[in-house]
Amino acid sequence: MEETLPLNLTHVNKPLVFTNRLHMLLHFTALSFLVYYRLCFFFQDAKTRGTPVLPWFLVFSSEIILSFIWILDQAFRWHPVSRTVFPERLPEDAKLPHIDVFICTADPTKEPTVDVMNTVLSAMALDYPPEKLHVYVSDDGGSVITLNSMRETWKFSRWWLPFCIRYRITCRCPKAYFSASENDEGGFAGNIEFLADRKMVQAKYETFKESIRRVKEDQENSGDAIGIIGQNHPPIIEVIHENSSGEIEQVELPSLVYVSREKKPSYPHHFKAGALNALYRVSAVISNAPYVLVLDCDMFCNDPASARQALCFHLDPKLSPSLAFVQFPQKFHNISENDIYDSQHRSAYKLLWHGMDGLKGPVLSGTGFYMKRESLYGNYKIKDTDLELQQYVGTSKEFIKSLNQNYTEDSLIHTLPEETLHLASCNYETGTKWGKEVGFLYGTVCEDVHTGFMLNCNGWNSVLCDPPKPQFLGNSTTNLNDLLVQGIRWYSGLLDIGLSSFCPLITGPLRMSLLQSLCYAQLTYFTLYCLPLWCFASVPQLCLVNGIPLYPKVSDPFFFIFLFIFLSAVTKHLVEVLSTGGTFRKWVIEQRIWMMRSITSHLYGCWDVLEKKFGIREASFVPTNKVEDDDKTMLYQMDKYDFRTSNMFLVPMVAILIINIACIIGGIYRVLSVGDWDKMFIQLFFPAYIIVVNYPIIEGLVIRKDIGRIYPSVALVVTSNILAAIITSTLYSLLRKV
């Protein structure tokens, strides 16, 4: 009877669905009245309407863009679901499938080697039969440091894994386990043998960290400060193993493989997608597990149960035939209570992904997902001849054989070294469909979203698994500079997809549901927020000073339409923040970060896409800096913004505030003199709202004296004032003429 019990259940929150759809109806109705009000202006007599056309058109265009993005955004709220899994109902261990784990790293100077190896150890310690678990590390920098550190990791794993299994440790990342304020004792608190073993393993861990430090020092002494070859190195593949000494407990460990694909300056390497595809090919002729877990190098396994939870979906006979991947939400261990940078991406992982899960499934999110290997092989089954297969997936006969062959116990022994090196060579993909129809797709630095979108287009689905305990924990950005730099890369990559031949609004509706297409469209086009936000941060304010009304006066019935739209939007956002565990302060922070990102990262992301489209520059990928900085961390934990960033980010923010402060002072003076406050009420509200929400910028510029303040350098002050003056003078002249 138990065999018939489901492995998972889906829950629909019907009251939430009802309130979401009711809000959509009311808000859309109000937007329709807004459009009517704006359009009526153009049919008025030009002599009597009293407002220039240009500012009205700019504001109307901005409202249309915001409305367009809002409509796309509602697809996430149409049918949100949540899921429950029952891993205890899975088959016995002997019947479970093999799993490959891919961990990607690229630069030991930005991704601390000790942290990377902790991620490796946590993956090796998953609650899964070790003979069915195979861990691959992709070192895209070809670093000697990473290779030698993996050898040290293998040695320490022979102490760490038995300790975790014997004492049922749930936090199997050594760094997190030994630094936790509440020790994970697995029910052995006070046990003398446990305490002795814990002390011994902790000493081994300190020795392990010291050995990695020596690896780095040895590399520095050899003349290579970082031990990284970068963009020009041959392929290196090594199965890590070592004969253990008698003092170490003899246990079976998962296989551990180091992979550094070949890179040459004359060949495109396609960033992370290229590295994952090389792992896909190499692992296919070594272990060829039917399921693959992909992790970023800083995203350690916080709970060893993730594999079994993912298999509750992959082994479900109703879901499995069309299920491509199981996505776990990204969560982070270094988030402060108030999270002033919105580094946890609350909206995405607690709201949007659940909404997509009620359609065809969440978007592929770069890390923390269990992929069905077959789903990324495209249409290889319809190829009738070996020649067609070679033109599709490459010339490796061993790889072609693996397409229809499961893992065999002796594959690690009999895999030919020259075959794996060939699969990791930089010219293997030439003339094939890798990156186009096979594997992770190329063409954008957001290879995850692109790949997930095309999987949906090809009929595959996905699911979100969000258990109460985070299965994976990473290291998020905790300073303004990294947040905005990372944002440029993301927003550029996403908009790149939206403006390509894979446009979700064109390709999507033909091959998937309209709602799922709208979800992807929102992800690719929300970068366009920069356009209306720059407009609303300057045009109404300058019109206020010039006495040009752009909104209905307080006594006009249409005033309540604009009031309703604003209150509807902010109240809905506030309710969503509160319902997902946030606070009113968190709501204010999200409003602030949205504005900061829109006028900086979104703008530069759009500009980056235009430069690539016109061939001015090529796509680039800079890994996010994962090295912890004590000063930055201290400011973040104290809820103080760290404004030590480039002037390219500071200048727009300071210039916008200069314009708004000047305009609200001038606007209040003019309203008091003329007495038309009822006509200018909304335009008085705009600068006041912007100034209040972004008060920390003023505080950082004028009040704060710590290291994270905005230093009023000559370059910053002059550039900000010049930018504010250019915007003001340009718009002023246009507003007076048109």
PEPEFEN-V459677 format. One record per pair of residues at least 6 apart in sequence whose ideal C-beta (glycine too) atoms are under 6 Angstrom apart, sorted by the first residue. I is the first residue (numbers start at 1). J is the second residue. If there is no record, write none. Layout:
BEGIN
i | j
I | J
I | J
END
This chain:
BEGIN
i | j
5 | 89
7 | 86
7 | 89
7 | 312
7 | 316
8 | 83
8 | 85
8 | 312
8 | 313
9 | 84
10 | 81
10 | 83
11 | 82
12 | 81
20 | 77
23 | 572
24 | 74
27 | 568
30 | 561
30 | 564
30 | 565
31 | 67
33 | 561
34 | 561
37 | 558
38 | 60
41 | 56
51 | 548
52 | 735
52 | 738
53 | 738
54 | 734
54 | 738
55 | 539
55 | 543
55 | 735
58 | 535
58 | 539
59 | 550
62 | 532
62 | 535
65 | 528
65 | 531
65 | 532
66 | 532
69 | 526
72 | 518
72 | 521
72 | 522
73 | 522
75 | 515
75 | 518
75 | 519
76 | 352
76 | 355
76 | 519
77 | 355
78 | 515
79 | 358
80 | 354
80 | 355
80 | 358
81 | 357
81 | 358
85 | 309
85 | 312
87 | 308
87 | 309
87 | 312
90 | 308
90 | 311
93 | 129
97 | 290
98 | 132
98 | 289
98 | 407
99 | 133
99 | 289
99 | 291
99 | 307
100 | 134
100 | 283
100 | 287
100 | 289
100 | 292
101 | 123
101 | 135
101 | 293
102 | 136
102 | 279
102 | 294
103 | 119
103 | 137
103 | 295
103 | 297
104 | 138
104 | 272
104 | 275
105 | 111
105 | 116
105 | 139
105 | 297
106 | 140
106 | 141
106 | 623
107 | 141
107 | 623
108 | 143
108 | 145
109 | 226
110 | 623
110 | 625
111 | 297
111 | 626
112 | 627
113 | 145
113 | 149
113 | 212
114 | 209
114 | 212
115 | 298
116 | 297
117 | 149
117 | 153
118 | 173
118 | 174
118 | 175
118 | 300
119 | 297
119 | 300
120 | 153
121 | 157
121 | 160
121 | 174
122 | 172
122 | 173
122 | 300
122 | 301
123 | 135
123 | 301
124 | 135
124 | 157
124 | 254
125 | 161
125 | 164
125 | 172
126 | 304
126 | 307
127 | 304
127 | 305
128 | 307
130 | 252
130 | 253
130 | 254
131 | 252
133 | 254
134 | 255
134 | 287
135 | 254
135 | 256
136 | 257
136 | 259
136 | 279
136 | 283
137 | 258
138 | 259
138 | 275
138 | 279
139 | 146
139 | 260
140 | 275
141 | 228
141 | 230
142 | 229
142 | 233
142 | 260
143 | 227
143 | 228
144 | 219
144 | 227
145 | 215
145 | 216
145 | 219
145 | 227
147 | 258
148 | 215
149 | 212
149 | 215
150 | 240
150 | 258
151 | 240
152 | 211
152 | 212
154 | 240
154 | 256
156 | 208
157 | 253
158 | 244
158 | 248
159 | 201
159 | 204
162 | 249
162 | 251
163 | 197
163 | 201
164 | 172
167 | 186
167 | 188
167 | 194
168 | 186
169 | 184
169 | 186
170 | 184
170 | 303
171 | 177
171 | 184
172 | 304
173 | 300
174 | 205
178 | 202
188 | 194
219 | 227
231 | 263
231 | 265
232 | 264
232 | 265
233 | 263
234 | 262
235 | 261
235 | 262
235 | 421
235 | 424
235 | 425
236 | 260
237 | 259
237 | 420
238 | 258
239 | 257
240 | 256
255 | 412
259 | 279
259 | 282
261 | 278
261 | 424
262 | 424
262 | 425
262 | 426
263 | 269
264 | 426
267 | 426
270 | 442
271 | 445
271 | 621
273 | 440
273 | 442
273 | 447
276 | 440
277 | 434
277 | 439
277 | 440
278 | 424
280 | 439
281 | 399
281 | 423
282 | 420
282 | 423
282 | 424
284 | 399
284 | 402
285 | 398
285 | 399
285 | 402
285 | 415
285 | 419
286 | 415
287 | 407
288 | 402
288 | 407
289 | 407
290 | 373
291 | 370
292 | 371
292 | 373
293 | 370
294 | 369
295 | 367
296 | 367
298 | 474
298 | 475
298 | 626
299 | 367
299 | 472
299 | 474
302 | 470
302 | 472
302 | 473
303 | 469
303 | 471
306 | 471
309 | 465
310 | 326
310 | 370
313 | 319
313 | 326
313 | 463
314 | 320
322 | 460
322 | 461
323 | 461
324 | 372
324 | 375
324 | 455
324 | 460
324 | 462
325 | 369
325 | 371
325 | 462
326 | 370
326 | 463
326 | 465
327 | 362
327 | 365
327 | 369
327 | 462
327 | 464
328 | 368
328 | 465
328 | 471
328 | 472
329 | 349
329 | 466
330 | 368
331 | 470
331 | 473
332 | 344
332 | 474
332 | 476
333 | 473
334 | 475
335 | 343
335 | 344
336 | 636
336 | 637
338 | 585
338 | 639
340 | 589
340 | 639
341 | 483
342 | 590
342 | 593
343 | 476
343 | 477
350 | 580
351 | 576
353 | 362
353 | 464
356 | 362
356 | 519
357 | 464
359 | 515
359 | 516
360 | 456
360 | 461
360 | 512
360 | 516
361 | 461
361 | 462
361 | 463
362 | 462
362 | 464
363 | 449
363 | 452
364 | 448
364 | 451
364 | 452
366 | 448
368 | 472
375 | 460
376 | 439
378 | 437
378 | 438
380 | 392
380 | 403
383 | 389
383 | 392
389 | 400
392 | 433
393 | 438
394 | 428
394 | 432
396 | 423
398 | 419
435 | 441
435 | 442
440 | 447
440 | 451
441 | 450
441 | 451
441 | 454
444 | 450
444 | 493
444 | 496
444 | 497
445 | 489
445 | 493
445 | 621
446 | 493
446 | 494
450 | 497
453 | 520
456 | 512
457 | 511
457 | 512
475 | 626
477 | 483
477 | 486
478 | 636
479 | 632
479 | 642
480 | 641
480 | 642
480 | 645
481 | 645
482 | 625
484 | 600
484 | 601
484 | 649
486 | 624
487 | 597
487 | 601
488 | 601
488 | 604
488 | 605
491 | 527
491 | 601
491 | 602
491 | 605
492 | 605
492 | 608
492 | 609
494 | 523
494 | 524
495 | 527
495 | 609
496 | 609
497 | 524
498 | 524
498 | 525
504 | 517
504 | 520
504 | 521
504 | 524
505 | 521
508 | 517
508 | 520
509 | 517
527 | 602
527 | 605
527 | 606
529 | 598
529 | 602
530 | 598
530 | 602
530 | 603
533 | 598
533 | 599
537 | 656
538 | 659
538 | 727
540 | 550
540 | 683
540 | 686
541 | 660
541 | 663
541 | 687
542 | 731
543 | 550
544 | 663
544 | 667
544 | 680
544 | 683
545 | 663
545 | 666
545 | 667
549 | 679
551 | 682
552 | 558
552 | 559
553 | 678
553 | 679
554 | 678
554 | 681
574 | 587
577 | 586
577 | 587
591 | 693
592 | 693
592 | 694
599 | 652
600 | 649
600 | 652
611 | 617
612 | 619
632 | 642
635 | 642
635 | 708
640 | 708
641 | 696
641 | 700
642 | 708
643 | 700
643 | 708
643 | 710
647 | 716
650 | 716
651 | 719
651 | 720
651 | 723
653 | 697
654 | 720
655 | 720
655 | 723
655 | 724
657 | 697
658 | 724
659 | 724
660 | 687
660 | 690
660 | 691
663 | 687
664 | 687
667 | 684
671 | 677
671 | 680
700 | 709
700 | 710
701 | 710
END
